[in-house]
């Protein structure tokens, strides 16, 4: 009986992980650790790319990517937080940017672009996530 109850509890914890993470955000890393990440916000950041371009005599970092609404309903899109990380993985510089649309329809995807004049030297990668995101409440994507 105890084994059956344990199995049912585990099945419920796996099947209702969205609800559990909404109620207990600190459980998100546990699900991610076992290969079942939870995106409660149901927005995805995809295909992030960074390009260093020259405009006259200065360098400008252009960051592009996509934001996708994974819900079956329209929803608001929060600001994005962009972090430039160095060779040791630590953040060297961060800024926020607005999404090109404040609201996405069900299943809609939008391309975003943001730029930074005079980026620091030694950037290893770029991490883009939602500015309001707490553990388990959003999506993030890194680009090298």
CORZISUL-V474181 format. One record per residue. N is the residue number from 1. RES is the residue in three letters. PSI is psi in whole degrees, -180 to 180 (none if undefined). OMEGA is omega in whole degrees, -180 to 180 (* if undefined). D_FIRST is the distance of its C-alpha to the first C-alpha in Angstrom with 2 decimals. Layout:
n = [N N]
res = [RES RES]
psi = [PSI PSI]
omega = [OMEGA OMEGA]
d_first = [D_FIRST D_FIRST]
//
This chain:
n = [1 2 3 4 5 6 7 8 9 10 11 12 13 14 15 16 17 18 19 20 21 22 23 24 25 26 27 28 29 30 31 32 33 34 35 36 37 38 39 40 41 42 43 44 45 46 47 48 49 50 51 52 53 54 55 56 57 58 59 60 61 62 63 64 65 66 67 68 69 70 71 72 73 74 75 76 77 78 79 80 81 82 83 84 85 86 87 88 89 90 91 92 93 94 95 96 97 98 99 100 101 102 103 104 105 106 107 108 109 110 111 112 113 114 115 116 117 118 119 120 121 122 123 124 125 126 127 128 129 130 131 132 133 134 135 136 137 138 139 140 141 142 143 144]
res = [UNK UNK UNK UNK UNK UNK UNK UNK UNK UNK UNK UNK UNK UNK UNK UNK UNK UNK UNK UNK UNK UNK UNK UNK UNK UNK UNK UNK UNK UNK UNK UNK UNK UNK UNK UNK UNK UNK UNK UNK UNK UNK UNK UNK UNK UNK UNK UNK UNK UNK UNK UNK UNK UNK UNK UNK UNK UNK UNK UNK UNK UNK UNK UNK UNK UNK UNK UNK UNK UNK UNK UNK UNK UNK UNK UNK UNK UNK UNK UNK UNK UNK UNK UNK UNK UNK UNK UNK UNK UNK UNK UNK UNK UNK UNK UNK UNK UNK UNK UNK UNK UNK UNK UNK UNK UNK UNK UNK UNK UNK UNK UNK UNK UNK UNK UNK UNK UNK UNK UNK UNK UNK UNK UNK UNK UNK UNK UNK UNK UNK UNK UNK UNK UNK UNK UNK UNK UNK UNK UNK UNK UNK UNK UNK]
psi = [-43 -38 -43 -42 -40 -44 -44 -40 -43 -41 -41 -41 -34 -44 -30 32 -32 -49 -43 -45 -34 -41 -35 80 -27 -7 -13 -45 -29 -46 -42 -38 -32 13 18 68 150 128 87 -36 -27 37 140 140 126 161 46 132 140 138 130 121 157 130 99 -121 5 154 141 133 121 128 125 158 -168 149 127 136 116 -6 163 18 159 151 157 151 121 172 157 150 123 129 133 126 146 -176 -28 1 -5 149 130 -32 141 155 165 154 147 147 154 -23 139 -16 135 138 169 126 2 147 140 145 135 152 136 156 153 119 141 59 155 156 153 24 129 -43 173 130 125 129 176 136 -35 -4 131 175 122 -3 20 -175 152 155 135 150 146 none]
omega = [-180 180 179 179 178 179 178 178 178 179 178 180 178 -177 -178 -175 177 -179 -179 -179 175 -178 -177 -175 -179 177 -178 179 179 178 180 -179 180 175 179 -179 -178 178 -176 -178 -180 169 180 173 -174 170 180 179 175 180 176 -179 177 175 -175 -179 -178 177 177 176 176 179 177 179 -179 171 -179 174 -179 -179 177 179 177 177 178 177 179 175 177 174 -179 180 174 -177 -179 -178 180 179 180 -180 179 -177 178 172 177 179 176 173 -180 175 -180 -179 177 176 180 177 -177 176 179 177 175 176 173 -175 176 176 177 178 180 177 173 179 176 179 -178 179 179 176 178 -173 -178 -172 168 -179 177 -175 -180 -179 173 -178 178 176 177 *]
d_first = [0.00 3.82 5.43 5.15 6.19 8.60 9.90 10.59 12.24 14.27 15.35 16.49 18.27 20.06 20.91 22.15 23.89 27.24 26.08 24.39 27.59 29.78 28.08 27.67 30.46 29.81 26.67 29.01 29.97 26.38 25.98 29.46 28.69 26.00 28.44 27.39 30.23 30.22 33.51 33.02 36.74 36.74 40.19 40.97 43.90 45.10 48.00 49.42 52.76 55.32 59.01 61.82 65.02 68.50 70.25 73.78 73.62 70.08 66.62 63.98 60.30 59.04 55.27 53.98 50.66 48.67 46.34 44.06 42.24 38.86 38.11 38.96 41.12 44.05 43.51 45.58 46.16 46.44 49.00 48.40 48.65 50.42 50.36 52.61 51.19 53.24 52.81 50.54 48.17 49.31 50.55 54.35 54.94 52.98 53.98 52.56 53.60 53.08 51.64 54.32 52.61 50.90 48.69 47.26 46.50 43.33 43.20 46.56 47.63 50.58 52.50 53.20 56.07 56.90 59.56 60.43 64.04 64.70 61.18 60.81 61.46 58.73 55.97 53.22 51.08 50.49 47.21 46.94 44.20 44.11 45.79 43.27 40.25 37.77 34.94 33.06 35.47 37.87 39.10 41.52 43.61 45.89 49.08 51.18]
//
